[in-house]
Amino acid sequence: MKVTKTSIYTNRKNTMDIDITEEQYQLWKSGENIDVALPSITYEQREFLMTGATPEEVDDLYEDDDPKYGGPQEYDWS
């Protein structure tokens, strides 16, 4: 099923093809827990359904925190 959502981060409309039925989608939209209504979706698909963000947008959000981009390598939790 193709789902189009507006990203809460960039306000762009994004579309993702997710292997779910209309019935499953409507079950989630009507209030069922996403993990119960759509148990076979990936983390990236779950994030997309909840926020409209693509995996690339999410990566861009956290780029500054990623060590491969020169971000912090450890967090000081003290």
C-alpha positions as a Markdown table, in Angstrom:
| # | Residue | x | y | z |
|---|---|---|---|---|
| 1 | Met | 0.0 | 0.0 | 0.0 |
| 2 | Lys | 1.4 | 3.4 | -0.9 |
| 3 | Val | 1.1 | 5.9 | 2.0 |
| 4 | Thr | 1.7 | 9.6 | 1.6 |
| 5 | Lys | 2.5 | 11.6 | 4.7 |
| 6 | Thr | 3.8 | 15.1 | 5.4 |
| 7 | Ser | 7.1 | 15.1 | 7.4 |
| 8 | Ile | 6.9 | 16.7 | 10.8 |
| 9 | Tyr | 10.5 | 17.7 | 10.4 |
| 10 | Thr | 10.7 | 19.2 | 6.8 |
| 11 | Asn | 7.0 | 19.7 | 5.9 |
| 12 | Arg | 7.7 | 17.8 | 2.7 |
| 13 | Lys | 5.2 | 15.2 | 1.4 |
| 14 | Asn | 6.7 | 11.8 | 1.2 |
| 15 | Thr | 5.4 | 8.5 | -0.1 |
| 16 | Met | 6.4 | 5.0 | 1.0 |
| 17 | Asp | 5.2 | 1.7 | -0.3 |
| 18 | Ile | 4.5 | -0.5 | 2.8 |
| 19 | Asp | 3.4 | -4.1 | 2.8 |
| 20 | Ile | 0.2 | -3.6 | 4.8 |
| 21 | Thr | -3.5 | -3.8 | 4.1 |
| 22 | Glu | -6.0 | -1.0 | 4.2 |
| 23 | Glu | -7.7 | -2.8 | 7.1 |
| 24 | Gln | -4.5 | -2.8 | 9.1 |
| 25 | Tyr | -3.8 | 0.8 | 8.3 |
| 26 | Gln | -7.3 | 1.8 | 9.4 |
| 27 | Leu | -7.0 | -0.3 | 12.6 |
| 28 | Trp | -3.9 | 1.7 | 13.5 |
| 29 | Lys | -5.5 | 5.0 | 12.5 |
| 30 | Ser | -8.5 | 4.2 | 14.7 |
| 31 | Gly | -6.3 | 4.0 | 17.8 |
| 32 | Glu | -4.8 | 0.5 | 17.9 |
| 33 | Asn | -1.2 | 0.4 | 19.0 |
| 34 | Ile | 1.0 | 0.5 | 15.9 |
| 35 | Asp | 2.9 | -2.6 | 17.0 |
| 36 | Val | -0.3 | -4.6 | 17.3 |
| 37 | Ala | -2.0 | -3.3 | 14.2 |
| 38 | Leu | 1.1 | -3.5 | 12.0 |
| 39 | Pro | 3.4 | -6.1 | 13.5 |
| 40 | Ser | 5.4 | -6.9 | 10.3 |
| 41 | Ile | 6.6 | -3.3 | 9.5 |
| 42 | Thr | 10.2 | -2.3 | 9.9 |
| 43 | Tyr | 11.5 | 0.5 | 12.2 |
| 44 | Glu | 11.9 | 2.8 | 9.3 |
| 45 | Gln | 8.3 | 2.2 | 8.1 |
| 46 | Arg | 7.0 | 2.7 | 11.7 |
| 47 | Glu | 8.8 | 6.0 | 11.9 |
| 48 | Phe | 7.5 | 7.1 | 8.6 |
| 49 | Leu | 3.9 | 6.3 | 9.5 |
| 50 | Met | 4.1 | 8.2 | 12.8 |
| 51 | Thr | 6.1 | 11.2 | 11.6 |
| 52 | Gly | 6.1 | 11.2 | 7.8 |
| 53 | Ala | 9.9 | 11.3 | 7.8 |
| 54 | Thr | 11.9 | 9.2 | 5.4 |
| 55 | Pro | 15.0 | 7.3 | 6.7 |
| 56 | Glu | 17.2 | 9.9 | 4.9 |
| 57 | Glu | 15.4 | 12.8 | 6.8 |
| 58 | Val | 15.9 | 11.0 | 10.1 |
| 59 | Asp | 19.6 | 10.5 | 9.3 |
| 60 | Asp | 20.0 | 14.2 | 8.4 |
| 61 | Leu | 18.4 | 15.1 | 11.8 |
| 62 | Tyr | 21.0 | 13.2 | 13.7 |
| 63 | Glu | 24.0 | 13.8 | 11.5 |
| 64 | Asp | 25.6 | 16.2 | 14.0 |
| 65 | Asp | 25.5 | 13.5 | 16.7 |
| 66 | Asp | 27.0 | 10.8 | 14.5 |
| 67 | Pro | 30.7 | 10.1 | 15.1 |
| 68 | Lys | 31.2 | 9.4 | 11.4 |
| 69 | Tyr | 30.3 | 13.1 | 10.8 |
| 70 | Gly | 32.6 | 14.4 | 13.5 |
| 71 | Gly | 29.9 | 14.5 | 16.2 |
| 72 | Pro | 30.4 | 13.4 | 19.8 |
| 73 | Gln | 31.7 | 9.9 | 20.2 |
| 74 | Glu | 30.6 | 9.4 | 23.8 |
| 75 | Tyr | 28.0 | 11.0 | 26.0 |
| 76 | Asp | 28.8 | 12.0 | 29.5 |
| 77 | Trp | 25.8 | 10.9 | 31.5 |
| 78 | Ser | 27.2 | 12.0 | 34.9 |
